[in-house]
Amino acid sequence: MALVGQKAPEFSADAVVNGEFKTVKLSDCKGKYVVLFFYPLDYTFVCPTEITAFADAYDQFKKLGAEVMAASVDSKFVHLAWQSTPRKQGGLGSLPFPHLADLNKTIAKDYDVLMDGAGVALRGLFIIDGEGVVQHATVNNLGIGRSVEETLRTLQAVQTVKKTGEVCPANWKPGDDTMKPDPKGSQAYFQKHGR
C-alpha cells in the first residue's frame, strides 16, 4: 500500500457513536493511535464476525492508547439498524467505537480500498500513529476475515519501534527481543537467536 509512511487521508464522516448520529473526523484523534478498518457491506456474513470481534477486544485497544473505527459504504441509518439487530440474528448490538458511513465512497477511495466496479470497500485495515502517519496497512479480499489478535500484535510492534527505535523481527510478540537496526548492533540479536 502506497499509504504506509505517509500522512493518513483526513476525513469527516457521519457515524453512529453510542447509538447517536455524530460527525467524526480523523483529526479528532490527534495524538492517539487509530485502527481504521473497512468492510464491504452491512447485513452480510463475514463482516459482523469481524466487527463484533473488534468490539469484544475494544478494551485491549484502549489500553494501548488506540481508537478503533469501522467504515463501509452504507448510510448511518443502515448502521444504526444493524446495531439494533441482535448478534444471534447477524446483527452487531451496540458498538463501543465509531461506525463510519462512507456513502459517497470518498474515504474508501482515499484509502485505496474501493473495489472497482463493485462499489464496495475491500477489507482494508490501517494503523495510524499519533502524528497521523500510516504505519501499517493490509487489505483482504471480500471473503477473508481479519485477525483481531494480529492487529493487536501489529499495533504493539508499531508502538515498540516508535518507543525504542529498535525493530521487531519476524514473528515478534510483545515481550520478545527487538533488534538494533544497524549491521553491528543487530549482531547481538543474531548471536542470541541465530541457528
KEKEPA-100997 format. One record per residue (C-alpha): residue number from 1; x, z, y. Coordinates in Angstrom, 3 decimals, padded with zeros to 6 digits, m for minus. Each point is the difference from the previous one (the first is absolute). Example, Ala and Ser with C-alpha at 12.3 -4.5 7.8 and 13.67 -1.06 7.14 Angstrom:
BEGIN
+------+----------+----------+----------+
: lolo :     east :       up :    north :
+------+----------+----------+----------+
:    1 :  012.300 :  007.800 : m004.500 :
:    2 :  001.370 : m000.660 :  003.440 :
+------+----------+----------+----------+
END
This chain:
BEGIN
+------+----------+----------+----------+
: lolo :     east :       up :    north :
+------+----------+----------+----------+
:    1 :  000.000 :  000.000 :  000.000 :
:    2 :  001.383 : m001.035 :  003.330 :
:    3 : m001.455 :  003.128 :  001.652 :
:    4 :  002.459 :  002.429 : m001.606 :
:    5 :  002.390 :  001.277 :  002.646 :
:    6 : m002.234 : m001.229 :  002.832 :
:    7 : m002.530 :  001.712 :  002.234 :
:    8 : m003.335 :  000.268 : m001.748 :
:    9 : m002.681 : m002.140 :  001.643 :
:   10 : m002.169 :  002.183 :  002.251 :
:   11 : m003.718 :  000.036 : m000.664 :
:   12 : m003.182 :  001.525 :  001.332 :
:   13 : m002.881 : m000.025 : m002.468 :
:   14 : m003.418 :  001.438 : m000.640 :
:   15 :  000.222 :  002.525 : m002.809 :
:   16 : m001.953 :  002.608 : m001.893 :
:   17 :  001.658 :  003.372 :  000.602 :
:   18 : m001.647 :  003.115 : m001.464 :
:   19 : m003.318 : m001.820 : m000.288 :
:   20 :  000.017 : m001.208 :  003.609 :
:   21 :  000.867 : m003.270 :  001.711 :
:   22 :  003.192 :  000.197 :  002.055 :
:   23 :  002.610 : m002.347 :  001.394 :
:   24 :  003.372 :  000.497 : m001.670 :
:   25 :  003.300 : m001.348 :  001.323 :
:   26 :  003.336 : m000.031 : m001.768 :
:   27 :  001.549 :  001.417 :  003.168 :
:   28 : m002.171 :  003.130 : m000.473 :
:   29 :  002.458 :  000.910 : m002.778 :
:   30 :  003.174 : m000.276 :  002.063 :
:   31 :  002.563 :  002.454 : m001.373 :
:   32 : m001.640 :  000.084 : m003.458 :
:   33 :  000.544 : m002.049 : m003.101 :
:   34 : m002.915 : m002.283 : m000.862 :
:   35 : m000.959 : m001.360 : m003.397 :
:   36 : m002.227 : m002.981 :  000.767 :
:   37 : m001.559 : m001.727 : m002.979 :
:   38 : m002.239 : m003.045 : m000.200 :
:   39 : m002.459 : m000.785 : m002.760 :
:   40 : m002.252 : m003.054 : m000.543 :
:   41 : m003.631 :  001.156 :  000.310 :
:   42 : m002.355 :  002.960 : m000.125 :
:   43 : m002.226 :  000.471 : m003.037 :
:   44 :  002.445 : m001.639 : m002.382 :
:   45 :  001.847 :  001.309 : m003.039 :
:   46 :  003.713 :  000.799 :  000.396 :
:   47 : m000.431 :  000.924 :  003.687 :
:   48 : m001.895 :  003.286 : m000.455 :
:   49 :  002.539 :  001.186 : m002.590 :
:   50 :  002.790 : m000.434 :  002.547 :
:   51 : m001.839 :  001.401 :  003.007 :
:   52 : m001.173 :  003.115 : m001.835 :
:   53 :  003.508 :  000.499 : m001.458 :
:   54 :  001.435 : m000.034 :  003.537 :
:   55 : m002.784 :  002.372 :  001.112 :
:   56 :  000.763 :  002.408 : m002.856 :
:   57 :  003.715 : m000.015 :  000.946 :
:   58 : m000.607 :  000.214 :  003.753 :
:   59 :  001.270 :  003.590 :  000.308 :
:   60 :  003.328 : m001.074 : m001.505 :
:   61 :  000.353 : m002.714 :  002.644 :
:   62 : m000.902 :  002.477 :  002.763 :
:   63 :  002.677 :  002.429 : m001.252 :
:   64 :  002.498 : m002.825 :  000.462 :
:   65 : m001.190 : m000.578 :  003.578 :
:   66 : m001.759 : m003.256 : m000.818 :
:   67 : m003.402 : m001.402 :  000.910 :
:   68 : m001.786 : m002.304 : m002.431 :
:   69 : m002.245 : m002.883 :  001.077 :
:   70 : m002.007 : m002.411 : m002.145 :
:   71 : m001.059 : m003.434 :  001.299 :
:   72 : m002.135 : m002.885 : m001.170 :
:   73 : m001.888 : m002.897 :  001.564 :
:   74 : m003.345 :  001.814 : m000.389 :
:   75 : m001.947 :  001.497 :  002.917 :
:   76 : m000.100 :  003.670 :  000.948 :
:   77 : m003.637 :  000.049 : m001.133 :
:   78 :  000.907 : m001.136 : m003.519 :
:   79 :  002.854 :  002.551 : m000.075 :
:   80 : m002.421 :  002.781 :  000.932 :
:   81 : m002.497 : m001.086 : m002.655 :
:   82 :  002.767 : m000.127 : m002.628 :
:   83 :  001.165 :  003.491 :  000.940 :
:   84 : m003.618 :  001.150 : m000.410 :
:   85 : m000.063 : m001.334 : m003.560 :
:   86 :  001.039 :  002.542 : m002.671 :
:   87 :  003.250 : m000.626 : m001.868 :
:   88 : m001.815 : m000.139 : m003.342 :
:   89 : m001.831 : m003.064 :  001.322 :
:   90 :  003.148 : m001.778 :  001.226 :
:   91 : m000.118 :  001.590 :  003.443 :
:   92 :  002.641 :  001.908 :  001.891 :
:   93 : m001.617 :  003.178 :  001.187 :
:   94 :  001.389 :  001.391 :  003.240 :
:   95 :  003.553 : m001.099 :  000.884 :
:   96 :  002.529 :  002.269 :  001.742 :
:   97 :  001.679 : m002.923 :  001.799 :
:   98 : m001.075 : m002.867 :  002.290 :
:   99 : m001.759 : m002.900 : m001.710 :
:  100 :  000.703 : m003.033 :  002.211 :
:  101 : m002.358 : m002.943 :  000.461 :
:  102 :  001.930 : m003.251 :  000.459 :
:  103 : m003.066 : m002.206 :  000.288 :
:  104 :  001.773 : m002.649 :  002.111 :
:  105 :  002.969 :  000.095 : m002.440 :
:  106 :  002.618 :  000.358 :  002.759 :
:  107 :  001.709 :  003.048 : m001.489 :
:  108 :  000.284 : m001.659 : m003.422 :
:  109 :  001.419 : m003.131 :  001.695 :
:  110 :  002.459 :  002.020 :  002.086 :
:  111 :  001.252 :  001.787 : m003.130 :
:  112 :  000.120 : m003.315 : m001.897 :
:  113 : m002.302 :  001.091 : m002.828 :
:  114 : m003.028 : m002.219 :  000.731 :
:  115 : m000.572 : m002.171 : m003.044 :
:  116 : m000.273 : m003.635 :  001.073 :
:  117 : m003.390 : m001.493 : m000.718 :
:  118 : m001.470 :  003.192 : m001.481 :
:  119 : m000.510 :  001.905 :  003.253 :
:  120 :  001.077 :  003.304 : m001.558 :
:  121 :  003.192 :  002.041 :  000.140 :
:  122 :  002.406 :  000.285 : m002.883 :
:  123 :  000.949 :  003.529 : m001.063 :
:  124 :  002.660 :  000.505 :  002.669 :
:  125 :  001.551 :  003.412 :  000.630 :
:  126 :  002.273 :  000.886 :  002.916 :
:  127 :  001.964 :  003.166 :  000.753 :
:  128 :  000.590 :  000.252 :  003.735 :
:  129 :  002.356 :  002.606 :  001.445 :
:  130 : m000.578 :  002.225 :  003.039 :
:  131 :  001.610 : m002.578 :  002.293 :
:  132 : m002.472 : m002.636 : m001.167 :
:  133 :  002.449 : m001.972 : m002.170 :
:  134 : m001.081 : m001.358 : m003.389 :
:  135 :  002.315 :  001.591 : m002.561 :
:  136 : m001.708 : m001.205 : m003.183 :
:  137 : m002.470 : m002.730 : m000.932 :
:  138 : m001.464 : m001.037 : m003.304 :
:  139 : m002.763 : m002.454 : m000.836 :
:  140 : m001.938 : m000.238 : m003.252 :
:  141 : m002.369 : m002.741 : m001.061 :
:  142 : m003.719 :  000.797 : m000.087 :
:  143 : m000.237 :  001.314 : m003.569 :
:  144 :  002.998 :  002.368 :  000.089 :
:  145 : m000.516 :  003.561 :  001.221 :
:  146 :  002.753 :  002.005 :  001.672 :
:  147 :  001.648 :  003.260 : m000.968 :
:  148 : m000.560 :  002.898 :  002.381 :
:  149 :  002.861 :  001.877 : m001.692 :
:  150 :  002.373 : m002.887 :  000.745 :
:  151 : m001.207 : m000.089 :  003.603 :
:  152 :  000.752 :  003.715 :  000.370 :
:  153 :  003.442 : m000.478 : m001.592 :
:  154 :  000.778 : m002.930 :  002.288 :
:  155 : m001.149 :  001.933 :  003.077 :
:  156 :  002.332 :  002.847 : m000.976 :
:  157 :  002.862 : m002.476 : m000.522 :
:  158 : m000.598 : m001.477 :  003.471 :
:  159 :  000.007 :  003.502 :  001.501 :
:  160 :  003.147 :  001.000 : m001.909 :
:  161 :  001.923 : m003.067 :  001.198 :
:  162 : m001.056 :  000.640 :  003.605 :
:  163 :  000.853 :  003.718 : m000.208 :
:  164 :  003.330 : m000.174 : m001.860 :
:  165 :  001.349 : m003.432 :  000.897 :
:  166 :  000.679 : m000.430 : m003.701 :
:  167 : m001.740 : m002.477 : m002.309 :
:  168 : m002.181 :  000.476 : m003.072 :
:  169 :  001.248 : m001.743 : m003.161 :
:  170 : m002.166 : m001.585 : m002.693 :
:  171 : m002.644 :  002.282 : m001.510 :
:  172 :  000.692 :  002.699 :  002.610 :
:  173 : m002.482 :  002.872 :  000.077 :
:  174 : m000.215 :  002.902 :  002.466 :
:  175 :  002.787 :  002.450 : m000.797 :
:  176 :  002.270 : m002.630 : m001.562 :
:  177 :  003.407 : m000.815 :  001.434 :
:  178 :  000.245 : m002.504 :  002.827 :
:  179 :  002.956 : m002.251 :  000.703 :
:  180 :  002.242 : m000.541 :  003.017 :
:  181 : m000.465 : m003.617 :  001.133 :
:  182 :  003.667 : m000.990 :  000.123 :
:  183 :  002.591 : m001.133 : m002.583 :
:  184 :  001.976 :  003.251 :  000.014 :
:  185 : m002.839 :  002.464 :  000.411 :
:  186 : m002.094 : m001.612 : m002.745 :
:  187 :  002.745 :  000.746 : m002.530 :
:  188 : m001.079 :  003.650 : m000.227 :
:  189 : m003.404 : m001.144 : m001.250 :
:  190 :  001.482 : m002.520 : m002.435 :
:  191 :  002.486 :  002.562 : m001.338 :
:  192 : m002.810 :  002.452 : m000.692 :
:  193 : m002.576 : m002.485 : m001.304 :
:  194 :  002.039 : m002.940 : m001.340 :
:  195 : m000.149 : m000.885 : m003.668 :
+------+----------+----------+----------+
END
